[in-house]
Amino acid sequence: MSSNDERKWISGVEALAMMGITPEDVDQADADLAEQRKASAAIDRHVCACGHGIARHTVVHGIVMCKPARMECPCKKARPVLVAQDTRLFIRKTTGGGPAHALTRGIRESVTKGKSVEWLIDLVCDRCGQESDSIVPVPVTQGGTAASRATGYDALLCPECRVAV
């Protein structure tokens, strides 16, 4: 083609035919992609014990990186504990256990916004292994001592074990 004036225009259907593809082939590929997005959206609604969406975690050679927003979370293990209707509400910072933990704060924001959450796990204490109707997220050190900031290790503890650590 030497200039714009000499350009021979063809229809999109003709262009696809030149590739051996029909419009229906493209429609089917789009439908398949939409189905894949729906499936991954279900996983994307999982929330980690650190209090951030699983979709905000990246695992490279076994190393976990959690980046919920501009901030980084020191999370060392992606552990899905609940499903949330809106994981954006879980972009919070952990400044302690219980009500100061990102998981608790995200659940509270879900209540405020009229969104639901559902536990993926049984309510079992990470320390004593006993079932409890009340477990609380607590940032802990690698040795299991409670911390007042995010450490990368988060435990769900029953009230008795929370007092003990």
Secondary structure as the mmCIF struct_conf table of DSSP 4:
data_model
#
loop_
_struct_conf.conf_type_id
_struct_conf.id
_struct_conf.beg_label_comp_id
_struct_conf.beg_label_asym_id
_struct_conf.beg_label_seq_id
_struct_conf.end_label_comp_id
_struct_conf.end_label_asym_id
_struct_conf.end_label_seq_id
HELX_RH_3T_P HELX_RH_3T_P1 ASN A 4 GLU A 6
HELX_RH_AL_P HELX_RH_AL_P1 GLY A 12 MET A 18
TURN_TY1_P TURN_TY1_P1 MET A 19 GLY A 20
HELX_RH_AL_P HELX_RH_AL_P2 PRO A 23 ASP A 44
TURN_TY1_P TURN_TY1_P2 ARG A 45 ARG A 45
STRN STRN1 HIS A 46 CYS A 48
TURN_TY1_P TURN_TY1_P3 ALA A 49 CYS A 50
BEND BEND1 GLY A 51 HIS A 52
STRN STRN2 GLY A 53 GLY A 53
HELX_RH_3T_P HELX_RH_3T_P2 ILE A 54 ARG A 56
STRN STRN3 HIS A 57 VAL A 60
TURN_TY1_P TURN_TY1_P4 HIS A 61 GLY A 62
STRN STRN4 ILE A 63 CYS A 66
BEND BEND2 PRO A 68 MET A 71
STRN STRN5 CYS A 73 CYS A 73
BEND BEND3 LYS A 77 LYS A 77
STRN STRN6 PRO A 80 ALA A 84
BEND BEND4 GLN A 85 GLN A 85
HELX_RH_3T_P HELX_RH_3T_P3 THR A 87 PHE A 90
BEND BEND5 GLY A 96 GLY A 97
HELX_RH_3T_P HELX_RH_3T_P4 GLY A 98 ALA A 100
BEND BEND6 HIS A 101 HIS A 101
HELX_RH_AL_P HELX_RH_AL_P3 ALA A 102 THR A 112
TURN_TY1_P TURN_TY1_P5 LYS A 113 GLY A 114
STRN STRN7 VAL A 117 TRP A 119
BEND BEND7 LEU A 120 ILE A 121
STRN STRN8 VAL A 124 VAL A 124
TURN_TY1_P TURN_TY1_P6 ASP A 126 CYS A 128
STRN STRN9 GLU A 131 GLU A 131
BEND BEND8 ASP A 133 ASP A 133
STRN STRN10 VAL A 136 VAL A 140
TURN_TY1_P TURN_TY1_P7 GLN A 142 GLY A 143
BEND BEND9 GLY A 144 GLY A 144
STRN STRN11 ALA A 146 ALA A 146
BEND BEND10 SER A 148 ARG A 149
BEND BEND11 GLY A 152 GLY A 152
STRN STRN12 TYR A 153 LEU A 157
HELX_RH_AL_P HELX_RH_AL_P4 PRO A 159 ALA A 164
#
